[in-house]
Amino acid sequence: MTGRHIVSRRRHSAELKARIIAACAEPGASIARIALEHGLNANLVHRWRRLAEGRQPIPVVSTPRDAFVPVTLTPSLADPVIRIVVRRAESTLEIQWPATAARECSQWLGDLLR
């Protein structure tokens, strides 16, 4: 593979997270400095702190990636249309064309613009 590399996520122990969160709670502590000392991104340390304080819900993944998830489409998504709006001075022309006939719409529009 050229130009690509796979980055795996590191897993950090609960003990390390607790030590870092405790260090950040010290008076005058710099989260950026503490993160840098541990080779971590400061945003990750901020996230750990929010999680520890209960300010950010812990994501729950209960469905495998390849599992079937039913989706209900709203009527507007079930029957999509191509909508063309042309405004000129005080006049407006609006054209709606079924998306299932996109090729015909393209041809009609091309003929119209010639």
PyMOL commands that set and color helices and strands:
alter all, ss='L'
color gray80, all
select helices_A, chain A and resi 14-25+31-37+42-52+75-78+99-113
alter helices_A, ss='H'
color red, helices_A
select strands_A, chain A and resi 81-88+91-98
alter strands_A, ss='S'
color yellow, strands_A
deselect
rebuild
show_as cartoon
